[in-house]
Amino acid sequence: MFSSLVGCANRGASTVIFLRRISVSVQTNVNEYLEKTKNETIERSYKINTGIKRRIVHEFKVRSQFKNCRGPKWASSMASGEGVVEL
């Protein structure tokens, strides 16, 4: 009887250790996942903001270049692709 109690106690202790290991492993995976998604979100928002800024700069350059232009000169330069800023 005593040996069976010791066996149960040992099994219980190893189960607790095993569950702790799983818990630490899961927490580590969760932390890694959160860090990864946070970095991806920051990178994605940076790319979006950079793209918006580039478009604004492009728009400003094109508008300021042709601000006072009217008539055939403006139409022909737009048709030929002048003033189109490659990003």
N, C-alpha and C positions, 0 to 999 in steps of 0.2 A: 504493500500500500504506500509506504513512504517513498519508494523508488518511483512509483507512478506519479506521485505529487511533484517530485523533483523534475521528472520528465515533463510534466505539464508546465511547471514554472520555467524551465529552460525553453520550451517551445514558445511560451508566451513572451519571454524576453527577446527571443530571436524574431518573433513576429513584430514586436514593437520596433526593433532596430530596422527590420525590413521596411516597415511602413514609414519610418523616419527617412530612410534613404529615398523611397519613392517620393515623399513629400518634398525633400530637398531638390530632387531631380526635376519634379514638375515645376517647382518655384523657379529654378534656374532656367528652364525652358520658357516659362512665361516671361521672365525678365528679359531674356534674349529676344523673344518675339516682340515685346513692347519696344525695346530699344531699336530693333530693326525697323518696325513700322514707323516709329517716330522719325528716324533718319530718312526713310523713304518719303514721308509726308513733308518734311522740311525740304528735301531735294525737289519734290514735285512742285511745291509752292514757289520755290526759287525759280524753277524753270518757267512756270506760268508768269510770274512777275517779270522775269527777264524778257520773255516774249512780248508782254504788254508794253514794257518800256521800249523795246526795239520798234514795235509798231508805232508808238507815239512819236519817237524820234524820226522814223521814216516819214510819217504823215507830215510832221513839222517841216522837214527838209523839202519835201515835194511841194507843200503849200507855199512855203516862203520863197521857193525858187520861181514859182509861177504866179505869185501873188498879184503882180501888176500886169501880167501878160494877158493879152486878149487877141482874138482874131486868128488868122491863118498860121502865124508863127507858133502860137501856143498849141494849136491843133496838130500841126506837123511835128512839133517836138514831142508831143505826147504819143503820136502814132509811131514815131521812130524809136521810142523807148528812152529818150533823154529824160533825165530827171527821175528815173526809176532807180531807187537805191537798193542794191543787193545787200541782204543781211547775211 
